[in-house]
Amino acid sequence: MTRASMLAVLSSDFVRTARASGLSPGTVIVTYAFRNAMLPVITTLSMVFSFLLGANVLVEKSVRLARHRLYAVEALISSDFAPVQGLSSPWP
């Protein structure tokens, strides 16, 4: 993705203008092209990170529900009715 974005930026008008004004190739690539090519890469990485974070929340929620169910079953077996009453509401 970085390569595709960099190729698109290197063929843009402002990079061609920077080269025509006599800037060194390193300055053009680092200052103009690379900084602008990183925008879509950072956007995609942030979306991937948010999806991973959302999946983590779902996994933790399902594990938490499994623990609550196990706790409710153990409370029923030991005839401890207070946790059973507290956990008998619909699961979040």
C-alpha distance (Angstrom), angle and dihedral (degrees) to the residues before:
residue distance angle dihedral
M1 . . .
T2 3.78 . .
R3 3.79 90.6 .
A4 3.79 93.7 50.0
S5 3.78 91.7 47.8
M6 3.80 91.6 47.2
L7 3.81 91.7 50.8
A8 3.79 90.7 50.9
V9 3.80 92.5 49.5
L10 3.82 94.3 45.7
S11 3.79 89.9 59.3
S12 3.80 94.1 50.4
D13 3.79 126.1 109.5
F14 3.80 99.0 -111.8
V15 3.83 92.2 55.4
R16 3.79 90.4 49.2
T17 3.82 89.2 49.5
A18 3.82 91.6 49.4
R19 3.80 90.4 51.2
A20 3.81 91.2 47.3
S21 3.80 91.3 52.2
G22 3.79 89.6 61.5
L23 3.80 103.5 -105.4
S24 3.79 117.0 154.4
P25 3.82 116.8 -98.5
G26 3.81 91.5 -115.7
T27 3.79 92.0 53.4
V28 3.78 91.8 48.0
I29 3.80 93.5 49.2
V30 3.81 98.1 43.2
T31 3.79 101.3 34.6
Y32 3.78 101.9 35.7
A33 3.79 112.3 15.7
F34 3.81 105.0 34.4
R35 3.79 95.7 45.2
N36 3.80 91.5 51.6
A37 3.81 93.2 42.5
M38 3.80 91.4 55.5
L39 3.82 94.2 62.7
P40 3.83 96.7 80.7
V41 3.80 91.1 39.1
I42 3.81 92.6 54.3
T43 3.80 90.8 45.2
T44 3.80 91.8 52.8
L45 3.80 92.8 45.4
S46 3.79 91.2 51.7
M47 3.81 91.0 51.0
V48 3.81 91.0 49.5
F49 3.80 90.2 48.8
S50 3.80 91.7 51.0
F51 3.82 91.2 49.6
L52 3.81 89.7 50.5
L53 3.78 90.7 49.1
G54 3.81 90.8 49.6
A55 3.80 91.4 50.2
N56 3.80 89.4 50.2
V57 3.79 90.4 54.5
L58 3.81 90.7 51.6
V59 3.80 92.4 50.1
E60 3.79 92.8 47.5
K61 3.79 91.2 48.0
S62 3.81 92.7 51.9
V63 3.81 91.5 47.5
R64 3.79 89.8 49.1
L65 3.81 90.6 51.3
A66 3.80 90.6 50.1
R67 3.81 90.1 52.2
H68 3.81 91.2 49.6
R69 3.79 91.4 50.9
L70 3.78 91.2 49.3
Y71 3.80 89.8 49.3
A72 3.81 90.8 50.2
V73 3.80 92.1 50.7
E74 3.80 91.7 49.0
A75 3.82 89.8 48.8
L76 3.80 90.3 51.9
I77 3.78 92.2 49.4
S78 3.80 92.3 50.8
S79 3.85 92.2 43.1
D80 3.79 92.9 -119.1
F81 3.80 100.5 150.6
A82 3.82 100.9 179.8
P83 3.82 94.7 72.9
V84 3.79 90.0 42.4
Q85 3.80 90.5 55.2
G86 3.79 91.4 46.4
L87 3.80 93.4 48.5
S88 3.81 96.6 41.2
S89 3.79 92.3 86.7
P90 3.83 116.0 100.0
W91 3.79 112.7 -75.3
P92 3.81 114.6 -99.8
